[in-house]
Amino acid sequence: MADLTDIGCCSCFSFLRKPSVPARQPREADGILSEDLLKRQSAEDPDGSFYTGDDPDVSFYNGDDLDRSFYNGDDPDRSFYDRDDAEYLHGSDDGPPRKTSEDIIQSRAQNGFACREIPVKETKKVFRSEDENGYKMVNQYVHLGKIGSGSYGKVVLYRNIKDGKLYAVKVLNKPYMMKIRVVRSETAMTDVLREVSIMKMLNHPNIVNLVEVIDDPNIDKFYMVLEYVEGKMVCDNGLEEATARNYLRDIISGLMYLHSHNVIHGDIKPDNLLVTSTGNVKIGDFSVSQVFEDDDDMLWRSPGTPVFTAPECCQGSAYHGRASDTWAVGVTLYCMISGQYPFLGDTLQETYDKIANDPVQIPDDMNPQLADLLQRLLCKDPGDRITLQAAAEHPWVAGDKGPVPEFFCRCGFGRRKRNDFREEVQ
């Protein structure tokens, strides 16, 4: 299963036609469907060199064909994070115009909805140095070594000399990110800006916390300083039922909070679920997440990772983000219990066909309550699929602890929405 978890983000391939018959190839796959397209490695970085070592080949980013237009000529000291270029902050061409995540979040803040009591620190200057032991430093952070790689960059472990704590820092190269188009009107850097704007508003014990953003307009690097979580969910051989239940309760709690704040994660899977030393799960990686207004969670851009993609997301039309996240929870639970994916083909096309058409295989000896929950989470029809709220009360999830409780955040945004809805009904 370790190799299978590298299956890449399906937003790189866009949508497939409704797969009630064998699905056609995704329109952005250049007519090629092979095992290579199921991997995380991108076409823009064919040798994967960006992920090896601490410093990528600088010459790759300094080529004459590089679009460096983000250095704003009218205001050279302006941070890249502060730019308001419509090409990078407005919605994609794949759906009707919508407010950006930043616009929606700013609107909420103006109306008093702020979960975080302490805002994310924003730093506009980078100072490079070394500590007394010769370790490289970025501002007050001491470089300890690379701990992982994402779709577009690396994750490095740093120690803050001021508080002595460890932090996981996403290190991204702005010019490189500007070269990668994820949809016609958005680059990979658009996703980073959206990820930051979303994480700036979040505050929940089961969600990874964004601590600081370091964006110096005079350097190419962009840093996201995140709380460090010791482990990652590993389901290769399946988990004990009690452990899977505890993990699922944390996932449901964090995801219900996100949905109540109109945030769709879009890529729920074991790789994005970090486990603390005390066994608590924290949801991470908001790189493909989206924010919606009011109660309209209809989305157009295809979400996350192919084997975790809901059937309705393979059909070439808009879909409900909350229901697609719930499906991904079902696939994750299946992986936790069995150590296998419920739907996996030899190619991307075959994988989508199986997701859309094949029934989920439930072992005969499985706990009946668990089997019922999996069947309801992995219901093909999003209208009949169990909701997260209902899953939180399901007998298998409740166990001896009772239903997963609602998290009462500082801003009360979710409760205000429900109250407004009740008043409309009355």
N, C-alpha and C positions, 0 to 999 in steps of 0.2 A: 504493500500500500504506500510505502514511502515514495516510490516513483510516481504513483498516480496522483499524489497531492500536489504535483507540480503542474497539473493541467491549468492552462492559462485563462486569462480573463476573456470572456466571450464578447465583451464590448469591442474587442479588436476585430471581430468578424461580423458584427451587426446581426440582423435577424435572418431567420429562415422562413420560408413559406410554410403555411399551416401543414403540419406533417401527418395528416390523416392518410396520406399516401407517402411514399419515400420522399424525404425532404430534399429540396435542391440545395446546392452549395451556397454558403453565405456569400453575399455579393462582394465582400472585401477580402476574400480568401484567394483571389487570383486563380480560381479554378483548381486549386491544389488542396486535397484533403488527405492528410497523412498523419502519422503519429507525431511528427514535428509540430503540427498545428495544435496538438493537445498539450504542448509544453508551454511553460511560462516565458521562454526565451522569445524576444521580439524580433521582427524582421529588420528593425532599425539597428539592432545590435547583434548581428549574426554570430559573432565569435564570443559573445558574453564577456568581453574584456572589461566592461564597465563594472562588473561585479567582482573582479579579482584584484586583490591588493587594496591599499588605502587610497591610492591616487591614480585615477584613470589617465590614459594617455592624453596629455593636455593638447597635443597637436590635433587630435580628433575634433576638439571643440573650437579650435582656433582657425579652422579652414576658411578659405575665402568665400565659400558658399554659405557660410553660417549666417543666419538671420539674427542680427544683434540689435534689432529695432527696439528691444525693450529698454535699452539705454536711452531714456527720454531726452532728446536734444534740447528741448526748451527748459528742462529742469534736471540737469545731470546728477544732482544729489538726491533725487527722489528715489525712494525704495521701490523695487520691483513689486513688492507686495501691495503697495499703495496705488498701483496704476489702475486706471478706469477705462482702458481700451475696450470698446464694445466687443471686439472680435474675441476677447478672451474671457469676458465676464458675463456675456449674455448667453441665452439658451442655445442649444444646438439646432441645426437645420432639420433635424429628424422629427420635430414636433412643433406645435404652435408656440409663439413667443410667450415666455414666462418670466416672472421676476427671478433674479439671481438669488442664490442662497444668502449672499451678503445683504441684499436688499431686504429680504424677508426677516433675517435675524436683526438687522438694524431697526426695522419697524417694530419688532417685538420689544427690543430694548427700550425704545422710545415710549412704549406702552407699559413699561415696568416689569416686563417678563425677563428675568435674568436669574438663571440657576446658580451661577457662580458668585460667591461672595468676594473671592479674590480673582480678578481678571487675569487672563493669560498675559504674561510679560512679553512686550515687543521690544526687541533690541535692534538698532539700526547700524551698529558698528561692530566690526570684528577685529579683535586684537590677537595675533598669533604669538606664542611664546613657548617656553619650556619650563617645567618645574625643576626642583632641586635634583631630581633623579634623571633628568634628561628626557622625560616624557613630553610629547607635544601637547600644547594647550590651545584651546579656542576660548577666549575670554576667561571665565573662571572654571572651565571644564577641562579636566585632564583626560587625554585620550588613552584608553585601556585596551582597545582592540575591536575588530569587527565581529559582530555577533549574528549578522544575517543580511539577506538581500531581499529587496522588494521588486516590484515590477519595473521600477525606474531608477532605483538607487540602492544604497546600502544602509544598514542600521549599525551604529557604532556605540559601544559602551563607553560612557564617560563618567568621571567622578567629579562632583562639584566640591571645590576646595572650601567653599563658604559653609556648606551644611554637612559635608562629608558623605552625602547620599550618592547612590548610583543612578544614572539616567540612561535611557535608550534614546539615541539621537538619530533621526532620519537625516541623512546627508544627501542632498539633491543638487545636480548641476543645472543651473537655469538655462544656459544656451542649449544644452542637450534636450532638456524638457521642451523647449520651444520648437524643436525640430520635429517632434512626434505629434502627429495629428491623430486624435482619438475619434473625432467626428469631423465633419467638414468645417465647422466654425470654431472648434476647440482643440487646443493642444493638451499635452500631458500636464503642462503647468497650470492649465485651467482647473484640472482635477485637484492639483495640490492646493490652489487657492480656495477651492470649494471645501476641501478636507479641513483646512485650517479654520475657515469661517464657521463650519459646523462644530468642530471640536471646541472652539472658543465658548460655545454656549452650553456645553454638556457638563454635568456634575452628578455622577451616579457611582455607587461602589462597585458595580459590575461593568464599568466602562473605563478603558485606559484614559488617564488624564493627560492633557496637553499642558505643559508647564510654561514653555517659552518658545517664541519664534525669533530666530536670528536671521535678519535679512539686510545685509550691507549692500547698497547699490553699487559699490566699487569693486565687489568681488563676484565671482560666478557661483559660489556655493550658497545654498539655502538650507537652514538648519531648523528642524522641528524637535524640540526637547520634550520627551515623553517620560512619564513615570516608568521605571524599570520593573518588569514582572519576570520572575525567575524562570518560569517554565512555559511550555507550550503543550496544548492538548495532544496526546499521542494515543491513537486508537487502532494501531496496526493489528493488534491481536484481540480487539474488543475489550470492553471494560466490564467490571462487575456491575450488576444491575443497580446496586445502591450508589456506587460512584457515579454512574451515568445519570441517575436521578438527581443527585446533588448538583452535578454540572448543569443539567438541563434547567433546573430551577433558577440558577444564576443567569443562564442565557435568556430565559423567558423574562426574568425581572428586568434585565438591561434592555431587552428589545421592546418590552411593553413601554418602558420609559421613553425610548427613542420614538416609537410610534405615537405616543401621547403628545410628543413635542414636534410632530409632523416631520420626522426624519426617517428616511428609508435607508437601511444600512447597505443593502444590495450585494453583499458578499459574505454572508454568514457561512462559515466552514471551520473545521478544526484548526487549520493553519492560522486563522484570525482570532482564535480563542485562547487567551493566555491564562495560565494557571499559577496562582501565587503559592508561596511556601506553605500557606495554611489551607490550600485546596480550594480556594475560591476562584471562579472564572471571571475574567475581564474581557470584554469585547474590544478588539482593536481593528486597525486599518479601515479608515473611512474614506479611502481614496476614490471609491466609485459611489459614495453615498449621495443622496439628494434630499432636498427639503421641498415640501409642498405647502400650499396655502389652504386655509379653511379645512374642509374634510375631503378635498379632491386629491387623492393619492394616485391618480392616473399618470403613468410614466410612459415614455417612448423609447428611451435609450436602454439597450439590453443590459442586464445586470451581470455582475460577478463572474463566476467560474462555471464552465459548461456542465459538469456533473452535478452541480447544485442548483441549476437553472430550472425554474418551474415550467410546466408544459405550456402555459399561456404566453410565456416569454419567447417561445420558439415559433410563434404563429404570425409574426409580422405585423402586429397591431398593438395598440396601447394595452397596458395591463395595470392591475392594482398592485402598488408597491408593497403594501402590508401583507397581502396574500402571498406574494412571491417570497418575501422574507420568511413567512411561516413555512412554506414548502422547504426552504433551505434548512430550517430548523429540523424538519422531519428527516431530511437526508443526513444531517449531522447526527441526529439521534440514532439512525440506522447504522451509521459508521461507528458510533460509540459502542453499540451493542454487538455488532457482528464483525467489525474490522473490515467491512467491504462496502462498496458503493451499491445502492439499489439498482442503478441504471448506468451501464457503461458499455459502450461499443468500441470497436477497433479504430474508428475514425470519429471526428466531430459530428459528421452527418448521421452516422449510425447511433451515436450517443443521444442526439436529439430525437431520433425516431423512437428509441427505446423509452425515453422520458415521456414522450407524448402518447405512446401506444401500449406499452407493455405493463401488465399488472405488477405490483410490487410483490416480491416473493417473501412470505413470512414463514419461518420455520414452524413445524407442527408443535414442537415442544416449547415454544415461547410462552411466557406469562401472558394469559389472555388479556389482562388489562393493558399491558405494554403493546401487544399486537393490535388491540383496538385503537390505541393512541397513534401508532404508526400508520395504520390504515387511514385514519382521519386526517393526519398531517399530510400524508402523501396522496390525498384525493386529487384526481386529475382536474376536476371542475373547481375553479377557485371560489365559486359561489357556494359550493357545498363543503369546502374545506373548513376544518375547525379553525376558529379564531384563536389568537394567543390568549385572550381573556378566558376562553373556555378551556384551553389547554392548561392554563394555570390552575384550574379547578378540577381537572381530570383526576380520577381516583389514583392512577398510577403516579402522577406527578405529586399529588397531595401527600400520598404515603402516610407516615406517622406525624408529619409536620403540619399538615393542613394545606389549603390552597396557597399559592405564591402570593404574598401580600403586595398591594400597590405601594410604590415608593412615593412618599410625599416630598416633593422637591421644594426648593425655596421659592421658585417663581409661581408655582401653581397653575402653569399654562394648561396642562391637561384637564385639571378640574374645572378651570374656567370654560374650556371648550364644552365639557359635558353639561355644565350649568346653562350655557347659552343654548345648547341643543334642546335641553328640557323646556326652556322658556319658549323656544320656537314651536315645539310640539304642543304646548299648552295654549 
